Amino acid sequence: MLLGVLLESALVAQASAPRTFRAVAGESRTAALNDGVPPMTAITSARTTPPLEFPIRVLTTEPSGLKLVIPPATPPGDYTVEIAGPGPDGRSISTVLKITIDAVTFSPEAIAARPPVILLNGFQLICGDTASTLAASVDTFGQLAALLQTDGVGVAYFNNCTYGNISIEQLAGQLNIYLAGLQYTDGTPPSPRSISSFTAWAA
């Protein structure tokens, strides 16, 4: 009996142990069962610590996985996301995810040679991929990012779809935070002159 109690306690502790992920601001990450994440059929609550105006979103995916959507203006740092939801049997499950967010970076050489381009999508009735990655930009911009990179231009993508239905003022505020958070690959911020030279391509 005692052995059974000890084994059950060990399993509970294992199920609640934090899972660790790393992503660049704007990326998405998928957490699957083989990552130790318990299966959930829905997310009923999610809390990001430290708190963010637009927190990291957690969505359920098939089969029995979780998708973490990181808004592009999320400041670099370490975050904890506590989530809860029903399991396949209807019972409530909770788990903790630890996520390290890195800044979007450009090489100093690329910025010195050509002004970087930030791709901005316009209003869309239906948003497909909500990630702010160059791969996700193909839905709106086709091969533009790849062509610019081939020409030696640094490119990044700010996906408005990540934020859902918010005001244009809030979106502008997030874009301002995003631009201010861009870094060189060595971790230093670009000079104000470099930031002002960014070119936005909107669709």
C-alpha positions in Angstrom: 0.0 0.0 0.0 2.8 2.4 1.0 4.6 1.6 -2.3 1.5 2.4 -4.3 1.1 5.7 -2.6 4.8 6.6 -3.2 4.5 5.6 -6.9 1.3 7.7 -7.3 3.1 10.7 -5.7 6.0 10.3 -8.0 3.7 10.2 -11.1 1.9 13.3 -9.9 5.2 15.1 -9.4 6.3 14.1 -12.8 3.1 15.3 -14.5 3.5 18.7 -12.9 7.2 19.3 -13.6 7.8 22.3 -15.8 8.6 21.7 -19.5 11.2 24.0 -21.0 11.1 25.6 -24.4 13.1 28.3 -26.3 11.8 30.5 -29.1 12.5 33.8 -30.8 9.9 36.4 -30.3 7.1 35.9 -32.8 7.7 32.1 -33.2 5.4 29.3 -32.4 6.3 26.1 -30.5 4.5 22.8 -30.4 4.6 20.8 -27.2 3.7 17.1 -27.7 3.1 14.2 -25.5 6.7 13.1 -25.9 7.7 16.4 -24.3 5.9 15.2 -21.2 2.9 17.5 -21.7 -0.4 15.9 -20.5 -3.1 15.6 -23.1 -5.8 18.3 -22.9 -8.9 18.7 -25.0 -9.2 22.4 -24.3 -7.5 25.2 -22.4 -9.7 26.7 -19.7 -7.1 29.0 -18.1 -3.5 30.2 -18.9 -1.4 32.6 -16.9 1.9 34.1 -18.0 4.5 35.2 -15.4 5.8 37.8 -15.5 2.6 39.3 -16.9 2.4 40.7 -20.4 -0.1 43.0 -22.0 -0.5 40.4 -24.7 0.5 37.1 -23.1 1.8 33.9 -24.7 -1.2 32.1 -26.1 -1.6 28.3 -25.7 -3.8 26.4 -28.1 -4.7 22.7 -28.3 -3.5 20.8 -31.4 -4.1 17.3 -32.8 -3.3 14.8 -31.6 -3.2 15.8 -27.9 -0.6 18.5 -28.2 -0.2 22.2 -27.3 0.8 25.1 -29.5 2.5 28.1 -27.9 2.1 31.3 -29.9 4.5 34.1 -28.9 3.5 37.6 -29.9 6.3 39.3 -31.9 6.7 42.2 -29.4 7.2 39.9 -26.4 10.4 41.2 -24.6 13.3 38.7 -24.4 13.4 36.9 -21.1 12.3 33.8 -19.1 8.5 33.2 -18.7 6.4 30.7 -16.9 3.0 29.7 -18.4 0.6 27.9 -16.1 -2.2 26.2 -18.0 -5.2 24.1 -17.0 -7.9 22.2 -19.0 -9.9 19.0 -19.2 -8.2 15.8 -20.2 -9.7 13.1 -22.4 -11.6 11.7 -19.4 -13.0 15.1 -18.5 -10.9 15.5 -15.4 -9.0 18.8 -14.9 -5.3 18.7 -15.7 -2.7 21.5 -15.1 0.9 21.8 -16.1 3.6 24.4 -16.1 5.6 25.5 -19.2 8.9 27.4 -19.0 9.7 29.5 -22.1 12.9 31.4 -22.8 12.2 34.2 -25.4 15.1 35.5 -27.5 15.1 38.8 -29.4 14.7 39.1 -33.2 18.3 39.7 -34.5 20.0 41.0 -37.6 23.7 40.8 -38.4 25.5 44.2 -38.2 27.0 43.6 -41.7 23.5 43.2 -43.2 22.3 46.4 -41.6 25.4 48.3 -42.7 25.0 47.2 -46.3 21.2 47.5 -46.8 18.3 48.8 -44.6 16.4 45.8 -43.2 12.8 45.2 -44.2 10.0 44.5 -41.8 7.1 42.8 -43.5 3.7 43.9 -42.2 0.5 42.1 -43.3 -2.7 44.2 -43.5 -6.3 43.4 -42.5 -7.3 39.8 -43.1 -10.7 38.2 -42.6 -9.2 34.8 -42.0 -5.8 34.4 -40.4 -4.1 31.1 -41.1 -0.6 30.9 -39.5 -0.3 33.3 -36.6 3.5 33.0 -36.2 5.7 35.9 -37.0 8.3 33.9 -38.9 9.6 34.2 -42.5 8.0 30.8 -43.2 4.6 32.2 -42.1 5.1 35.3 -44.3 4.7 33.1 -47.4 0.9 33.1 -46.9 0.8 36.8 -47.5 4.0 37.8 -49.3 4.9 34.7 -51.3 8.6 34.4 -51.9 9.4 38.1 -51.1 11.4 37.3 -47.9 13.5 34.7 -49.7 14.2 37.0 -52.6 15.2 39.9 -50.3 17.5 37.6 -48.4 19.1 36.4 -51.6 19.8 40.1 -52.4 21.6 40.5 -49.0 18.7 42.2 -47.2 17.9 41.4 -43.6 14.2 40.5 -43.3 11.7 40.0 -40.4 7.9 39.6 -40.3 5.5 41.3 -37.9 2.3 39.3 -38.2 -0.7 41.4 -37.2 -2.8 38.2 -37.0 -1.0 37.2 -33.8 -2.9 39.9 -31.9 -6.4 39.2 -33.0 -9.1 41.8 -32.8 -7.3 44.8 -31.2 -7.4 48.5 -31.9 -5.0 50.1 -34.5 -3.5 52.1 -31.6 -2.7 49.0 -29.6 -1.2 47.4 -32.7 0.9 50.4 -33.4 2.1 50.3 -29.8 3.1 46.7 -30.2 5.0 47.4 -33.4 6.9 50.2 -31.7 7.9 47.8 -28.9 8.9 45.3 -31.5 11.1 47.7 -33.4 12.7 48.9 -30.2 13.5 45.3 -29.2 15.4 44.3 -32.3 19.0 43.4 -31.8 22.3 42.7 -33.5 23.3 39.0 -33.3 25.9 40.0 -30.6 23.0 41.2 -28.4 23.6 44.9 -28.8 20.8 47.2 -29.9 21.0 48.8 -33.4 21.7 52.5 -33.4 18.7 54.9 -33.7 19.9 55.7 -37.2 19.6 52.0 -38.2 16.2 51.7 -36.6 14.8 54.7 -38.5 16.0 53.2 -41.8 13.8 50.1 -41.4 11.5 49.7 -44.4 7.9 48.3 -43.8 6.3 46.4 -46.6 2.6 46.1 -46.1 0.2 43.8 -47.9 
